[in-house]
Amino acid sequence: MTALQQQDPEIFSLIQQEEVRQHNKIRLIASENYVSSAVLEATGSILTNKYSEGYPGKRYYEGQQLIDQIESIAIDRAKAVFGAEHVNVQPYSGSPANMAVYLAFLKPGDTILGMALPHGGHLTHGSKVSISGKYFNAVSYALNEEGILDYEEIRNKALECKPKILIAGHSAYPRILDFAKFREIADEVGALLMVDMAHFAGLVAGGVHPSPFPYADVVTTTTHKSLRGPRGAMIMCKAEYAKAIDKAVFPGMQGGPHDSTTAAIAVALKEASTDSFKKYTAQVVENAASLADVLIEKGFNLVTGGTENHLMLIDLSNKNITGKQAAKALDAAGIVLNCNSVPFDKRKPFDPSGIRLGTCAITSRGFAKAEMVILGNMMDRVVNNFEDSAVLAEIAQEVQALCDKFPAPGLEHIAK
Ligand code: PLP
C-alpha cells in the first residue's frame, strides 16, 4: 500500500480512477499531454517543502544551495532550447505569466491589441471578462471569412489604437503565425511585440514550427501543453527587459516560486532538447495533417481548410450537430475533446458550433498515421450516430482496445 492509499483512500481512489481514464480514452484536448515519469517524479518531489522567494543568488530565505542550482539549470536549459536571452521560470501558469508581462510594461488604461477570444485568442489577451480586458484598454483583431489572420487588418487596427503591446499567439488557430509581419506592425506603431506561444512551444523546441525569438521582445509560454512539462509557465525576453520582467513576476505578481515545478520544467527541457523529442513533434504535426485529411474526406468542415500545427478547429454547422452535442457524444465514445466557437459563430460560446482537437497527447502514446485513419473513422461514426447510445458504447470498446495497445507515458502500469 502506498502512503496515500493508507492515509486518504478517497483521494487515492479518485487519482487511480483518473489514471485509468487517461489510459482508456483518446485524449484530443489540444492543450493537454502526457508527461514522462521523470517529469512526474520531479513534480511530486520534496521540493514542494521549500520556500525561495527571490531569484538564484538573491533570495529572501536561507537554505537555497540546491534550489538555486535547480532554478539556474532550468533557466540555462530554456535558453539553450529556445535561444532566449533571458528566462524567468517562476510564473505559476500561463495566465499569471501574461499578467506579469502587462504589469512590467503597462499602466492601467494602456492599450493592448490581441487576437479576439471567439477567433482563437486567449482570455488573457484582452477578453472583457479577464483582468487583461478590465484593467487595460483591450482592442482585438479578428480573422477573415476563411478563418485566416489578415495582417492588413491587424496593421490598420494597430495604427488606429496605437497599442503599447501587440500580442501574437492563440489557443485555437490551426495555422502558423507570420512573426516577421507582426514585428513589422509593432515597429510601425512603436509597440512591444509579445508572442504567447503556449500552444506551439513544443513545436518550436522541436524545430517543426518557426521560432518567434528572432522577432519578439517577450515570449510567454505554458510548459504543460506541446512542451510536455509540468503545469507551469515561463517568460522569455530580450536582455534589456530582464529586470522589468523579473520584478513583475516577483514581487509584482507572485510570492515564492513552486520549486518542484521548476525542477520538473528543467527535466522537461532536457527531454525537449533530444532527437527523440524532435521526432515526437514532427509526428504531432504529421498526425494532425493525417487526421485532418481523413476528416475532410468524411465531409467535415475544417476552419481554414486544414492545419499546419498540432490543432484543428471543426465547424459542425453542416453536420446537423452542435459542438456541445458532438463533444458529449465523443466523450461517451471514449474520445475526449472540447466544444469551441468557430470564427463568426452564430451560436453562444457555451453552446458553440465547433469542436477543437489536437494531437499532442495521442502522439505521446505512440499513435501514428494508421491510428489517425482509425480515429477519423470513429469520429465520423460518432457524429453520424450521436443519439444512438449502443453505437457510442460499441465505439468506446474499440477505443479502449486501441488504447491498450499504446501505453501512455507515466501510465505504463495501467496498460493490460
Ligand atoms: N495562453 C494561451 C495561448 C493558452 O492557450 C493558455 C491556456 O490554455 C494560457 C495562456 C493560460 O494558461 P493557464 O491555463 O496555465 O493559465
Residues whose N, C-alpha, C, O or C-beta is under 5 A from the ligand:
A	BS01	PLP	S31 S93 G94 S95 H122 H170 S171 D196 A198 H199 T222
